Amino acid sequence: PGAPPNASGRFLLLVRERSVTVQKSMQQPFVSPATMQTKELFTTRQLYGGAMECIVPQRFVDISQIREVPDNQEVFVDVDTDQSIIIELCEMQEVPDDRAILHHFTVLAEENESTDACSVSVNETLDKSAVPFFGDNTFKAVLAGQQHVSKFKNEGNQARNVVQLYLGLVRIHHIKTDILITYNDPVNIAPASSSSQTALSDSSRIRESIDPTLVVFKLILQSLNLKDWSLFDVGADEAEPMTTS
């Protein structure tokens, strides 16, 4: 059977149920020369029952420990800044590679009711060094842009926050899958937003956080690793050759 659409009409890739239990809170901090560019402390997070992994700042909480999330997503949130990191497995749509990440950004804008207030500052294809654990047969891209988003749709336009979005795309053609990595960083929180009650709202601090956020996003991409292709119900002969160089 085909993958069912979610409430917004996007199709989700059905991933096989996994029986691996992962104690995420027990992961050790990740340290590398690259992480010295930021003051963040990182933790290696196991995704989809250990089939994938990446590093995430320690200040982010695995939201699945608080509420249910879709099977095709891993979601991490920092309640102090209202930042969120989402790793998502999407069924590949009939969109050319060079337009695929912009397509995902546009779909997010539609879901966020922000098509009238969004902009793109960067839309680039990535080379192997940016996402080193995926081979040459995968297409990789990155996009940076802004959207005006209400945290909850019933809050209205007065509660729209200006959110900086960093999107990373790894497109695996032979299994018709897009791996989408999204880092949401509110850079201006509206006083009427529910986020203003919990997120740090000092504007100077928010402005200073933009560049470190980009550094963190790049580190997440560099660490993203698909370790078990059976996540997609494919055999070893169908797996994409991985590289660590």
Solvent accessible surface area in square Angstrom, and as a share of the most:
residue,aa,sasa,rsa
1,P,172,1.08
2,G,68,0.66
3,A,18,0.14
4,P,71,0.45
5,P,77,0.48
6,N,55,0.28
7,A,118,0.92
8,S,62,0.40
9,G,43,0.41
10,R,36,0.13
11,F,89,0.37
12,L,30,0.15
13,L,34,0.17
14,L,108,0.54
15,V,30,0.17
16,R,107,0.39
17,E,166,0.74
18,R,68,0.25
19,S,114,0.73
20,V,85,0.49
21,T,111,0.65
22,V,37,0.21
23,Q,115,0.51
24,K,31,0.13
25,S,92,0.60
26,M,136,0.61
27,Q,50,0.22
28,Q,135,0.60
29,P,67,0.42
30,F,69,0.29
31,V,114,0.65
32,S,27,0.17
33,P,124,0.78
34,A,31,0.24
35,T,7,0.04
36,M,147,0.66
37,Q,124,0.55
38,T,17,0.10
39,K,204,0.87
40,E,35,0.16
41,L,116,0.58
42,F,1,0.01
43,T,9,0.06
44,T,30,0.17
45,R,19,0.07
46,Q,26,0.12
47,L,0,0.00
48,Y,16,0.06
49,G,21,0.20
50,G,20,0.19
51,A,0,0.00
52,M,0,0.00
53,E,37,0.17
54,C,1,0.01
55,I,3,0.02
56,V,0,0.00
57,P,0,0.00
58,Q,75,0.33
59,R,88,0.32
60,F,2,0.01
61,V,60,0.34
62,D,3,0.02
63,I,18,0.09
64,S,54,0.35
65,Q,115,0.51
66,I,119,0.60
67,R,134,0.49
68,E,161,0.72
69,V,22,0.13
70,P,60,0.38
71,D,119,0.62
72,N,2,0.01
73,Q,39,0.17
74,E,16,0.07
75,V,10,0.06
76,F,0,0.00
77,V,26,0.15
78,D,5,0.03
79,V,92,0.53
80,D,78,0.40
81,T,29,0.17
82,D,26,0.14
83,Q,5,0.02
84,S,18,0.12
85,I,0,0.00
86,I,40,0.20
87,I,0,0.00
88,E,11,0.05
89,L,0,0.00
90,C,5,0.03
91,E,60,0.27
92,M,35,0.15
93,Q,61,0.27
94,E,171,0.77
95,V,23,0.13
96,P,74,0.47
97,D,42,0.22
98,D,107,0.55
99,R,150,0.55
100,A,0,0.00
101,I,3,0.01
102,L,73,0.36
103,H,59,0.26
104,H,5,0.02
105,F,4,0.02
106,T,58,0.34
107,V,22,0.13
108,L,27,0.13
109,A,1,0.01
110,E,103,0.46
111,E,41,0.18
112,N,46,0.24
113,E,107,0.48
114,S,0,0.00
115,T,82,0.48
116,D,118,0.61
117,A,22,0.17
118,C,53,0.32
119,S,65,0.42
120,V,63,0.36
121,S,89,0.57
122,V,56,0.32
123,N,67,0.34
124,E,98,0.44
125,T,93,0.54
126,L,33,0.17
127,D,93,0.48
128,K,71,0.30
129,S,82,0.53
130,A,24,0.18
131,V,1,0.00
132,P,26,0.16
133,F,51,0.21
134,F,0,0.00
135,G,6,0.05
136,D,110,0.57
137,N,108,0.56
138,T,10,0.06
139,F,35,0.15
140,K,10,0.04
141,A,3,0.02
142,V,20,0.12
143,L,0,0.00
144,A,9,0.07
145,G,2,0.02
146,Q,59,0.26
147,Q,0,0.00
148,H,66,0.29
149,V,22,0.12
150,S,21,0.14
151,K,95,0.40
152,F,112,0.47
153,K,137,0.58
154,N,139,0.71
155,E,47,0.21
156,G,31,0.30
157,N,113,0.58
158,Q,142,0.63
159,A,1,0.00
160,R,50,0.18
161,N,5,0.03
162,V,27,0.15
163,V,14,0.08
164,Q,18,0.08
165,L,2,0.01
166,Y,9,0.03
167,L,0,0.00
168,G,0,0.00
169,L,1,0.01
170,V,1,0.00
171,R,6,0.02
172,I,1,0.00
173,H,74,0.33
174,H,93,0.41
175,I,23,0.12
176,K,129,0.55
177,T,1,0.00
178,D,0,0.00
179,I,0,0.00
180,L,0,0.00
181,I,0,0.00
182,T,8,0.05
183,Y,0,0.00
184,N,29,0.15
185,D,2,0.01
186,P,9,0.06
187,V,23,0.13
188,N,91,0.47
189,I,18,0.09
190,A,14,0.11
191,P,130,0.82
192,A,64,0.50
193,S,1,0.01
194,S,33,0.21
195,S,0,0.00
196,S,39,0.25
197,Q,152,0.68
198,T,86,0.50
199,A,7,0.06
200,L,72,0.36
201,S,71,0.46
202,D,84,0.43
203,S,67,0.43
204,S,48,0.31
205,R,132,0.48
206,I,15,0.07
207,R,155,0.57
208,E,130,0.58
209,S,30,0.19
210,I,53,0.27
211,D,104,0.54
212,P,59,0.37
213,T,4,0.02
214,L,61,0.30
215,V,34,0.19
216,V,1,0.00
217,F,1,0.00
218,K,106,0.45
219,L,7,0.04
220,I,0,0.00
221,L,6,0.03
222,Q,68,0.30
223,S,16,0.10
224,L,0,0.00
225,N,26,0.14
226,L,3,0.01
227,K,106,0.45
228,D,47,0.24
229,W,24,0.08
230,S,33,0.21
231,L,1,0.01
232,F,25,0.11
233,D,97,0.50
234,V,22,0.13
235,G,35,0.34
236,A,99,0.77
237,D,134,0.69
238,E,88,0.39
239,A,31,0.24
240,E,11,0.05
241,P,97,0.61
242,M,65,0.29
243,T,29,0.17
244,T,117,0.68
245,S,109,0.71
